[in-house]
Amino acid sequence: MSLNKVVAAVVVLVLLVGAVFFFTYNGLVSAQEGVDAQWYQVENQYQRRADLIPNLVDTVKGYAAHEEKVFTEVTKYRSQWSAAATQEEKMAAAEGMDSAISKLLVVVESYPQLKASENFLALQAQLEGTENRIAVERMRYNEKVRDYNTQLKKIPSSFVAGMSGLEPKAYFEAEKGAQDVPKVNFNQPGTTTSPSVSPSATPQSTIANASVDLYGDKTDVEVGENIVLKLSAVNLITKPEMTLQVILKPPSGMSVTSSDFVVAGAGQYTTTYKLENGSARNIEIMLKTTQTGDFIVEGRVIYYFGTDLSTQEDHSLKLPVKVRSKKPIS
């Protein structure tokens, strides 16, 4: 073999190795960026909850001022969250807040007047929605971490990662015994959340077994625009498959246009979803408007686990919506 052929073969080999390194490294960096981007979403939801804590503590203090130990613990972990400089410190503070808020909500159970106060009900509604979003974003973060860490272990990614200093990411795992989303719902199954609590977002149920949130995302529109509802559901990894049925009864002049729903008679629309353990669904529900006025959208969320109907939960919804006349084009 001539020297020229040897040199050409070496050049081709170097280019091939360089190309493999280039594309593998770029793939790893993209996966790493995906993990970081999802972590920011987790942070946003925890920050949203941290922002609610001062008002929540002040409201509970007005009825249970002697529960100082619980208030101190909640405030301590909120301060740790704000002061955390690293992702690991943020995770530790967030887990501390999970536990402290759960204890605070246990205290609330002993004060019926507190649970009935408008201020607390409004905070409860906001906290329910936030807990649901935290559960969803944490699950998505762990999925991104799993994909990235798996990619790191594969060849040639493992060699490229070693040469580039890329390391596995940590999962955001709940502490032992804290696998459940904090229980925030004080309404009994089958009751109706007052429309005055939150006209734009009415979370329905957050129980220790799972998290289900049906609320209004866009409820003040011009005629011809769509009313938008959001359904967020999380089935925890420790639970069997969850069957989730949604029933909506829009007022006269509206119809559910989302393809998942079918007409069930008596002006009702219904659909059913199945959620495997450890899975989540975020669904947008559209209601078409044809006339103006103030209306109430009625609905129910029914769900159970596996084939055991004794686990069934049934929650109702009455959501005020407003349909305005179109603004004249100037």
Order of alpha helices (4+ residues) and beta strands (2+ residues): alpha-alpha-alpha-alpha-alpha-alpha-beta-beta-beta-beta-beta-beta-beta-beta-beta-beta-beta
